[in-house]
Amino acid sequence: MNLPQNRTRLFEVLAGLLATQLIVFGLGFYMLHEPVRIAESQTQILHTQLDDAMTLYAQNCSVCHGLSGEGIGATPALNNPALQTMAYDDLTKTIARGRFNTAMPAWSREDGGALSDYQISELVGLVQSGDWNETRDRVVNLGLAPLVPFTTEPDPALLAEVANLPDGATLQTAVTLFAANCVACHGADGLGTGIAPALNDLLVREKTADELTRTVTFGSAGTLMAGWSNVLTPEEINALVTLVQRWDEVPAGILPAPNVPIATTEESIALGGQLFSQNCSRCHGPEGQGTQRAPALNVKAFLTDTGDLAIQQIVTNGVPGTAMPVWGDRMTEAEIQAIVGFIRQWEANAPEVAVPAKGGGGGPPWMRNNNTTATTSNSTTQQSTGQGTQSGTGQGQGQGQGQSQQTTTAWWQTFDWSILLLIFGVLSISFTLIFMGFESLQRRPKTKPPEK
């Protein structure tokens, strides 16, 4: 074997060794990096599932369990540390099948519900590992916050008058219990809300004491009315039944509607500012200071004396006999709530006396040009973070679009370099084998054809 052949053979051996080392190094690097990659993948999958679960919670669960899983009335709280350690199968079964004799319905599609097995597993993950503060923000941004008064305080003067009625002490106890436990669903003075019927009603008073006691104790199947036997004593339940039967004797206004603030987030306030600028500023001024056409909103007297629910009602229904139009047929409930939240944030620095802005005679855009009405409505709808409705059966239904922020990452930060090493090693071996085969063909002795 001559010197050139020896050099060629040495090159082939070194190339093969180098390729083998690259493969070994690539496999080793991949094995060392694999646990980290698996952990990162699991974290990313969990983040995606929790993100989906927060939207599912807002659309289906918040109407009963509250903004951030705190529970409403007798509906249990979900932001409970005990549930985080509860068995996965037990939570799955509760959500999928519901709970007998309670307001908790079955959510599995197999049992007539609206959720798939995968969606139920996402909700279980939210209960066990979710961030309830982020969940609250998602509910608010989708416009699905349950606007119900959780508690209220009885009017002291009227409560004192109740003592003069027959068995007045029992009625006083019942009014206090109702204010603490029942007003969340059944409303001020028991006149009902969007999620529960009125109890201060003639038809309800006509029911027997046994019927009412059974309903309060065990709840009402297929409704939000849960059983209160684990919260109230039999004596307290009897007192509430007495109140329901004798509500016509109780002075009106004894349980006033509390000032329930509308929940806000940075996103909802930003949306409210955009909508106010587009639809309200020409009449009420760019900073809410008022104009010759409409009164000031950014003033201490208005913001102190007017609650959020009252402002929402004014915006929704307008003010008859004034230039304030009805906005309920132009905006979604979520958009109106965003405007109310934007107005409310002025209160901390609101002036005692407002200085009206000049102008304001042009009116809002929808009054100036009919052709721009649809455009304005469409643009505000597109800017909305969501819209939704709530049903009184315990299955809140909504639709919305959240505002998400996408971050870009350089490709070399996510690229798996071990795969590149493996590919380079395999290609090196392949070229080496091809080169060796080509050399062997060249070294093969040529045979002469047989002579004839």
N, C-alpha and C positions, 0 to 999 in steps of 0.2 A: 504494500500500500504506500503510495507516494505521499509527499508533503501536502499538496493541495487537498488530497482526499482526507488526510488526517485533520486538517483545518476545518474541512466541511463537517466531518463527523463530530469534532469538538463543538462547532457552532450548533449543531443539531442537539447535542446533549445539553449544552448550556441553555438553549432556548426551551427545551422540554422541562429542565429543572426550574427555570424562571416561571414558566407557565404553571407548573405544579405548585410552586410556592405562592403564586398569586391566588390560585384556587383555594389553597389551604388557608391563606390569610383572609380571603373573602368570606369563606365559610365560618372561620372563627369570629370575625367581626360581626357577621350576621347573627351568629348564635349569641354573642354578648349583647347585641342591640335588640334582639327579639323580645325579651321581657319588657324593656322600655317601650318598644313599639306597641306591644299588646296593651300595656297600661294606658298609653296615649289614645289608642283606638277605642278602648272601653270608655275612657273619659269623654271622648268626642261623641260616642254613641249615646251615653247617658245624657250629655248636654242637649243633644238633638231630641231625645225622648222627653226630657223635662220641658223643653221649649214647646213641644207639641202638647204636652199634658197641661201646661198652664192655659193654653187656648181652650182645650177641652173643658177644663175646670170652669173657666169664665163663661162658656156657653151653656154648660149643663148643671154645674154644682153650686155656683156662687149665690144663686137665688135662695138657697136653703142654708148653705154653710158659711155664707158671708164673704166679704171682700178678700180676707186672707185666712180663711179656714177657721175663723173664731167662733162660728156657730151663730144661729139666730134663734132666739126663743129656746124651745126644748130640743132643737136640732143640735146634735153634739158637735163639738169642735173637732177639726181635723188637724190643727196645729198643736197636737197633743204629743208630748214625748213618748207616752205609752204606745201610741200607734206606730212610732218609728221602729220599735222592737217587736211589733206584732208579726206573727208568721205571715209570709208572703201569700201562702195558699188561703189563709183565713181572710185577708184583705181582699184578695181576688174574688173569693166566693161572696163576700158581702156586697161588693160592687156589682158583680155579675147577676147574682140571684136576688139582691135586696134583702130586707129584713121584715119578717112577718109581723103584722100588727103594728107597724110603724109607718112613717111617711117616706121611708127609704124604698124607692121602687127598684125593680130589676132592670139593669142597664145592658145586659147581654142580648145580642140579637137572637140568640136561641130561645130566650125567654120573653121576647117581644120588645126588647129595649132597642136603643139606637147606636150602641157602641160595639165594635169588633173586639175580639179577644186581645189583639195587639193594643188597641186604644185603652182597654181596661188595664193592661199591664203597664202602660205609660202612667195612668192615674195612680196605680199602686206605687210606682217609682216616685211620683210627686209626693205622696203621703210620707214615704219613708225617707226620701233624700232631697225633697224640694226646698226652695227658698220662698217662704211665704211673703216676704216683702216684695220680691220680684213678681210673685203671683198677683199680689194686690195691684201693682202697677199695670199688669197685663189686663186685669179685669176692668180697671178704670179706662185704659187706652182703647179698649174695645167697646166702651160705652155700656157695659153690662153690670155696673155697680148697683146692688139692690138698695134703692132709696127708701128705706123704711126706718122709722124712729125706733131705736132699740129700747130706750127707757125714757120716762118723763117723770115729772114731779107733780103730784096733785096740788091744785090750788088750795093754799092753807085756809083761806076764809070759807070757801065752799065745803072743804072737808070738815071744818068745824060745824057747819050747819047740818051735815049728815048725822052728827051725833044726836040731834033732836028727833030724828026719825025713829019709829019702832025698831028695836034691835039695831040701833045706830052703830054700836061698837063693831058688830059683825060686818056691816056695810063699809065702815071705815077701813077695817082690815082688808076687805076684798078690794076696795079701790086702790089701796097701797100695793097689794099683790098684783093687781092688773097693771098698774103703772110700771112695775119692775119686770114683769114676765110676759104680759099679753099684748101690750100696746105695740110691740114690734111688728106683729102681724095684723092685729085687729084694729089698730089705729086709735087716734085720740077720741075719747068719749065712746070707744067701742063702735065707731061708725064704719069700720072696715077700711081696707086698703086694696091695692091691686093684687095682693097675694092671698088675702083671707077675707071672708065675708063679715058683715056687721053683726055684732052680738047685741047691740042696742037696737033691737028690731022686734016688732010685734009678733012676727011668726016664730022667732026664737023663744020669746017669752011664753008662748003657748005650749011649748014642750014641757013634759013632766020633769020633775026633779031627778028621777031615776035616769031618764034619757040623757040629761045634761051631765049628770055625774059620771055616767058611763063614758060619754064622749071625752070629758076632761081627763078622766083616769086612764083610759086606754087609747085615746086618739080616734081618728076617723080614717079608715082605709081609703087609699086612693087620693088623699089630700095632703096638704102640708101639716095638718093637725096631728101632732105626735102625742103620745101618752105622757101625762105629767105625774104619774104615780111615783116615779123615782126622784122627782124634784120637790113636789109639794106633799104635805101631810094630808090625811083625809079631812081634818078640820079645815085646812086652808082651801081644799077643793070644795067643800060644802059652802064656805063663805063666798067663793067665786060664783057658785051656782045661785046662791041667794042674790048676788048682785045682778046677774043676768036676768033673773025673774022679776026683779024690782027696779030695773034701770030707769023706768019712767018716773020714779020717785026721786032719783038722784039729780041734783042741779046740773044743768048743761054747762059745759066748760070746766068741769071739775078735773078733767084730764086733758089739758091743752096739748096741742101738737108741739113738740119741742123743735128747737132750731137745729135741724140736721144739716151739717155742712156737707157740701158735695165734695167727694174725694177727688183729688187732683194729682197729677204728676207733671214733670217738666214738659213732657210731650203734649199733654192735654192743655196746659197753660199756653204753650206756644201756638197750638192750633186755635185756641180761643182768641189769642191776640190777632192772628191772621183773619179770622172770621169777623171779629169786631172791627178791624180796620176796613174790611171790604164792605160790610153791611150796616154798621152802626155809627161809625165815626163821623159821617157827614151831618148827622142829626145831633149826636151826643158829644161831638168834639173828639179830636184825635186822642186826647188823654182823658176822655170822659168828663171834661169840665163843663159840658153843656153848651148849647147855642141858643139863638133866638127861637129855634124850632122845637127843641127838646130840652128837658131839664138835665142838670148835672147828675152824674152817677158817681163820680170820684169826689165825694164829699162826705164828711164824717156822719152827718145826720142820716143820710140815706143808707149808708152801709151799716150803721149801728142798729137802725130800727127795722131793716128789711132783711129777712133770712134768705138763705140760698134757695129754699123751695119756693118762697114767694117770688123771688126774682125769676126763677125758671118758669113759674106760672105766668108772669107778666110777659116774658119773651114769647112763650108758647102761644098764649091766647090773645096777646095784645091788650090795649086799653080802649074800650069803646068810647067814641066821642072825641078822641085825640088823634094825633098823627102817628101814634104807635101802632103799627100793623100786627097782624097775626103772623108769627114766624114758624108756627108748628107745622104748617103745610109746605114750608120751603126748606126746613132743616130737619135733620134727624135729632132724636133725643140726645144722642152723644154729642152732637155739635152744639146744641143749646147748653148742655151742661158744661162744655168746654168754655163757652162764653161766660157763663156764670162764674166758673172758677177763675177766669182771667179778671173779671170785674172785682171779685172778692180779694184778690191779692193787692188791690189798691188800699184796702182798709188800714193797714199799718201806718201808712204815711198820708192818709187822706186829709185835705185841709178842712178847717172849720167852715170856711166860706169859699165857694168856687167862683172863679172869674170866667164867665162864659166866653167862648171863642167867637170870633166874628164869622159871619157867613152861616152856613147850614140851611140855606133856602132851597138848595137844589134837590134835597131829598135823597134817599138811598138809591143805589144804581137800578134796582128793579122797577122804581117808579119813573126814572128818567127815560128809559128805553125798553120797550117790551122785548126787543130782539135780544137784549143782554140778559134777560131773566134766566133763560135756560143756560146760558154760558156761565153766569155767576153761580147758579145752583150746581151745575156740573163741576165747576172748579172747586167749590167748597166741599162737595161730596168726595172728590178725589183726594182732597187734603185731609179728610177726616181719617182718624186712626181706626174707626170702626163704627158699626151701628148694630143695634140688637134690640130684642124685645124679650120680656120675661113673661112666663105663663104662670098661672096660679096652681098648676098641678105638680109643681116641684121640678119640672123639667124646663129649666131656662133655655131658651133657644136664641141664638144670635149669630151674626156674621160680622166679620170685620177684617181689617188688614192692619197688622202691626207695623211699626216703624222699626226697621232693623238696620244695623250698621255692619257693613262688610269690610273686613280688613284684608289687605293683600300681603302675602308673604313671599319673599324671594324664593326662587325655585331651588337654589342650593341649600336652603334651610330645611327643606322637606324631602330632598332627593335622598334615596337610599344608596349610598356609595358602595356598599358591599355587593349590590347587584352588578354595578359597573365593573368591579374587580373580578367577579365570577365570569362575566361575559368576556372581558379582556383575556382572562386565563384560558377559557374554552377556545376563543379565536386563535390564541397563540399556539395552543396544542394542535389545532386543526391545520394552521399554516405549516407548522413543523412537520406534521405527518405528510402533508401534501409535498412539501419540499423534499423530505426523505424519499418518498415514493418516486418523485421526479429524478433525484440523484441516482437511485437504484436502477432506474431504467437506462440512464446514461452509462452506468458502469457495466451493464449487461453486455457480454461479448457478442459480437455480431457473427452469425453463422453464414457461411457461404452456401449457396444452393448447390445441390449435387450435380456433378457433371454428367452429361448424357453420354 
